[in-house]
Amino acid sequence: MQDSADKEENTTVNFSTTIEGNLEANEHLIVNGTIQGNVDIKTSDLFLNPSGRLEGDVHAQNVRIQGYMRGDIKATGKVEITREANFSGKINSKWISLEKADFFDTYVDLGQKILEIETKKKPKGKRLAS
């Protein structure tokens, strides 16, 4: 997915930027900052980078989550959740790719297959001697 963002028009929400409200675009969206609102880019891709935060629903062609997101995703293509992600919400997509994430709590609708998935990172602590 990143190759398509490198070759086409993009909108970038930079590290120090916060957007409060809904966002619509006709190009790829790269989020390094914060969005508090829904994102509607039906024919383009969303890239939520590790520093990015999104609290709202997303409607896009393809979605890659590497940062923090609370909200639902509707994608006409593929959704990727990477190991850096902290995600909670519903996913409706044709394809999904999951890496073991620090936190992942979702309901996935892949058309005719519906999955409920929850992973939570175990707290780090001392091992108890037996």
Secondary structure as GFF3:
##gff-version 3
##sequence-region A 1 130
A	DSSP	alpha_helix	2	7	.	.	.	ID=ss1
A	DSSP	beta_strand	10	13	.	.	.	ID=ss2
A	DSSP	beta_strand	18	20	.	.	.	ID=ss3
A	DSSP	beta_strand	23	24	.	.	.	ID=ss4
A	DSSP	beta_strand	28	31	.	.	.	ID=ss5
A	DSSP	beta_strand	34	36	.	.	.	ID=ss6
A	DSSP	beta_strand	39	48	.	.	.	ID=ss7
A	DSSP	beta_strand	53	55	.	.	.	ID=ss8
A	DSSP	beta_strand	58	65	.	.	.	ID=ss9
A	DSSP	beta_strand	68	70	.	.	.	ID=ss10
A	DSSP	beta_strand	73	75	.	.	.	ID=ss11
A	DSSP	beta_strand	78	81	.	.	.	ID=ss12
A	DSSP	beta_strand	86	92	.	.	.	ID=ss13
A	DSSP	beta_strand	95	98	.	.	.	ID=ss14
A	DSSP	beta_strand	103	109	.	.	.	ID=ss15
A	DSSP	beta_strand	114	120	.	.	.	ID=ss16
###
